[in-house]
Amino acid sequence: MPSSGFEPRSYGTAVSVTNHYTGWVALLGLAIHPNDHQARRRFVEWAQNGTAVVPDFHKRILFSDEAHFWLNGYVNKQNCRIWSEANPQVYVETPLHPEKLTVWCALWASGILLQKR
């Protein structure tokens, strides 16, 4: 058997200790602020008023967003597991200006616009 640095007896102990660990996932969430409800309500009123004036008003609205994909392996909740007996309440530090790919996308009645930077 190849040498792993563990004696057979100590290896069994190490395995049984690691069986008590649980994978914890770093949670990311969208902050909700007190003015968010008012902003959503203003948007709905704006859209309803626009539709009352111009029947195809909804076809003139463009929804857009962008996402950043870090090229240095930045940790996100989809690919990070922290093995511990208890939730470690981990704070992950990242470089100030990591290389990243930014993707901008817009959705509107005529289709999808996509740009990569």
Sequence and secondary structure as in RCSB ss.txt:
>XXXX:A:sequence
MPSSGFEPRSYGTAVSVTNHYTGWVALLGLAIHPNDHQARRRFVEWAQNGTAVVPDFHKRILFSDEAHFWLNGYV
NKQNCRIWSEANPQVYVETPLHPEKLTVWCALWASGILLQKR
>XXXX:A:secstr
    SS HHHHHHHHHHHTT EEE         TTHHHHHHHHHHHHHHHHHH TTGGGG  EEEEEEEETT   
 TTT  EEESS         SS  EEEEEEEEETTEEEEEE 
